[in-house]
Amino acid sequence: MKAVRTDAELECPGVDAGLRARGVELVTLPDGIPEAGLCRAVADADLLLMCYTPVTARVIEAAPRLKGIVKYGVGIDAIDIPAAIRRSIPVVNVPEYAEETVAEGAFALMIALARRLPEISGAVQRDGWIWPQERWLGRDIAGSTVGLIGCGRIGRSMARMAGQGFRARVLAYSPHSDAGELAALGVEKVGDLRQMLSACDFVSVHCVLNDETRGLIGKAELACLKPSAVLVNVSRGAIIDEAALVEAVVAGRVGAVGLDVYSHEPLERAGHPLSPLFGRDNVILFPHLTFFTHEAMQRLEEDTLARCFEVLDGRPVTVRSHDPRLRAQKAGIAFA
């Protein structure tokens, strides 16, 4: 058996050792490998593991022995799932390993920006001390309005932290969520995104990336935000029109921004669409690491290995995600 794991920069020693212990020939490939190089690597592969690298229809067709595609992570927008379905190749992700972890990361970004931690810490590092002048005033989350765009697993964890934990009013724009279920969690479902944005002191993005959500927050939506609003995105970069976001930040029309995800990764200080956001006191740029804790990585590696062994053993592959793109599969799948 041969397995190919892309995005080797994301170290997964437990996965690599577990596969090799089963006698699997493992090839690891770096982030950014061209499509042609990935096609060559999977030509005789039985299993493909990916995190960020696109798995296109061409890649899938180049792998006649392929028995399964395992996304060691949550988002599946980089995989051509219809092409895999046509070949009856199961596609599975690991949706549950970092629900609380990513929500904690989003909340950390939100509270850091609310209390101006990067700016104040930088001033102390530079000057040794600052005094409580108006320019350093932070903001309370308690009593504020927090808006969630998407209220699935991670969004609901975020709602609990903001509402039950910090006593904020929590709104959610989440068209596919049941209003009654959200109300039971203390969350008010809102049907109009722009209306919600105009009411919020803090906005956190937690929806999946698909055709419906790509560019969901554009220039018009950003214009609805209060000038003091804090915007956090730990989901997918392309949900926000990043050019419009840069324009709004540079013009001072957004209070603060915390980003962990980007349409083009990795970031670069120069030559990247988001390069103008570097060096701004009201912006936190995090390198797609809100998921990266000891506990979450242990869960990720254990679940990833379990799915890999199902593929290699020819057993039905367990799909725990409720994403309709994965639920559309019919071959080699067991839904949990």
N, C-alpha and C positions, 0 to 999 in steps of 0.2 A: 504494500500500500504506500502511496505517496500523498503527502499533504503539502499545500502551499499556504503560507501565512504572509499576508501583506502588512504593511505599516509596522515594520520591525522596530521602529523607534519607540513604539509603545511596548515596553518590556513585559512579557508574560512568561516568566521562567517556569511556572507551574504547568502551563499549557504545553510549552515546548518539551519539557521533561516528561510529561505524561504521555504525549504522543510517541516520543522516542522509546519510552519504556515498553510501549506496545509493539515495537518493531516497525513503526512507521518512519519512512524516509521523509524528513521535514526540510523544506526549503523556505527560508525567510527572505522577504523582499522589502526594500526600503519604500518609504512614502514617496509618492510622485513617480513611481515607475510608469513608463509609457505603456499605452495599451498593447502595443506590439510585443513589448518585453513580457508583459503578463500573459499574453496569448502563448508565447513560447514556453513559459514556465508551467502552464496548466495543461499542456498538450498531452501529458501522460499522468495527470493528477487524478486521484480519487476524491479528494476533499479540498475545498478552498475556504480558508478563513480570511475575513477582511474586516477592517474597521472603518477606514476613510476612503481607500482607493476605489474608484468606480469599477464595478463589475458590469460591463456592457454586454449586449447581445453578441457582439463579436467575440468577446472573451469566453462566453458560455459555449458558443458554437465551436470554439477552438479546443474544447476539452471533452472529447468523446467518452472518456472513462468517468467523468465527474458524477459523483453520487450525492453530493450535497454541498450547500453553501452556508457557512455559519458566520453570521455577523457577531463578532465579539463586542457587543455594545447594543444600543437601542435603535438608532435611526437607520432606516432601510432605503432611504431615497436614492442612494448611490448604486443600488442593485436593480438591474433590469429584470424585475420579477416576472412579467409576462413571458420573457424569453426563457426563463428557467421553467416556468409552468409548461411551456410548449415541449420542453425536453423531459418533463416529469422529474425535474431535479428539485428536491426539497430545499426551501430557503427558511432559515430560522434565525431569530435574534435572541438576545438575552435581556429581556425587558425589565426585570425586577431587581437587579443587583444594586442599583444606585438611586432608588426612588427618594429615600430620605437624604442620601448623600448630596445629590444635585440640588434638592430643595434647600438644604443647609448652605450650600455654596451660593445659591441665588440670594438667600437671606443675608449671608455674610456681605455680599456685594451691596445689597440694599442698605444695610445698617452702616456699613463703612462710608457710603456716600451721604447718608442722612446726617452722620456725625462728622463728616469732612475729614475722616481719618487720614487719607493720603496727604492732603494739603497740610493739615496741622502737624502730622508726623514729620513731613518734609521740612516745615519751617523750624521745628525744634532741632532736627538734625543739622540744619544749616546755621541757626542763630543761637541754639542752646536753651532758649526759653521764649514763650510768648505769653502775653497777658490777655485776659478775657475781653477783647474788643469786639465790636459789632461784626467785624469782617469774619470772625471765626465762629459765629453762631451756627449751631447745628439745628436739627429738627427732630421732634419726637415721632416715632411710629405709632405709639399709643394715641388713639383718638383720630388718627389720619384715615384716609381712604386708600386701600390697596386694590388695584385692579389686576386680575389674572387673565391672560389671553391663552385659553386652553386650561381645562381643569380635569386632566386625567390623573394618573398616579402621582406624578411629581407635583402637579398643580394643587392637588388636594393636600399633599404634605405641606406645601407652601401656605395654603389657606389656613391650615391648623396652626402653623407657627405664627402667622400674622394675626389671626382672629383670636383663637383661644390663648395663644402665648402672649401677644402684645396688645390685645384688645383694640385692634384696628377694625374698621368696617371693611369687609371684603366683598368685592364685586367680581364677577367672572363673565367674560365673553367666551362662551364655549357652546357653539350651536348644537353639538351632538350629545351634550350632557343633559340629564334629566333634571328639571328645575326642582322637583321635590327632593331628589337625592342631595342636590347642592344645598337646599334650604336646611336639610337635616344636619349639614356640616357647618351651618352658619354663614353660607355663601349666597349672595343675591345674584341670580342669573340675569344678565342684561342682553337684550336682543340686538342692540345697536352699538357697534364698536366705537364709533366716534363719540356717541353720547357718553359711553363709559370713560373714554380717555379724557374727556373734558372735566369729569368729576374727580379724577384720581390725583392723589399726591405721589403715589408710587405705582409703577406698572411693571409687571414681570411676565415674560413670555415663556409659555410652557406647552405650546401646541407642536404637533408633528409637522414636518415639511412635506407638502404634497401640492398638487395643482391648485387646490383651493386656498392654501395658505401662503404660497410663494408671493412675496411682495405685499403681503396683507397690510403691513404698516408702511404706507407710502407718505408722500409729501402732505397730502390732505389730512391723513391721520395724525402725523407729527404736529401739524398746525393746530390740532385740537388740544394738545397737551398744555397744561399750565406752564408758564415760563419757569416755575420753580420745580416742576415734576422731575422725578428720578425714574429713569427707564433702564430695566435690566433684561438682558437676553442670555439665557443659558440653553436655548433649544437648538435652533439652526439659524445661521447668519442670514440666509436668503429670505427669511420671513420678514425681515425689515429691508426696505429700500435703502441700502447703505450710502449711496450717493446723497439721497435726501437727508439721511441722518447726519452726515458730515456737514452738509450745508446748514442744518438747523443748529448743530452744536457750535459751529464757527460763528454763526450769527447771534448766538446767545439766546436762542428760542427754547432751549431745553436746559433744565436746571443741572442735571448730572446724568451720566450714562455709565453703566457697568456691563461689559461684554465679555463673554467667554467663548463665543462662537462667531465664525466669519464665513462669508461665501467663499473666500479664497484663503486657504490655510497652507503654510504658516503665514503669520503677519511679517511685514518688513517695515523697518523704520522709514525707508524711502521707496517710492515706486509702487506702493500698494494703495488700492482705493481708500483705505482707512488710515494711511500714513499721517494725514493732517490731525488725527486725534492723539498722536503721541505727544507727551509732554504737557498735557492739559490737567490742571488740578482737579477738575470736575469730571474726569474720565478715568475709569479703571479698565485696563485691557488685560484680561486673564487668558492664558494660553490653552484654552479648551481643557482645563484640568479640574473643574468643579466635581467631577466624578472620582478623582484620584485620591483615595484614602486607603489605608491598609485593609480596612474591613471590606470596602466595596471591591477592591481588586481581588481579595480572596474569594468573595462570592462570584465575581465575574469569571475567574479562572475555573472554579469548580463547576459552574453551570456550563461554561464553554466546553470543557472536557466531556461532560455528560452528553452534550449534544453531538460532539465529534464521535464519541464511541457509538452512539446510536446509528450515525451515518455509516461508520466503518463496519459495524456488525450487521448492517442490513435491516435494522429494526426501524419501526416508525419513529420519526423525529418529533419530539414534543414541542409544540408551539404554544407558548403561554401568552403571547401578545394577542390583543383584540383588534389590531390593525386590520382593516378589511382587505388590504393587499396581501397579507399573509393568510388570512382566513379564506381567500379565494382558492387556495391550493387544495388539491384532491388526492395527489399521489404521494405515498410515503410519509404521511403526516398523521400525528395524533394530537388532537386539540385538548389542552388542559384548561 
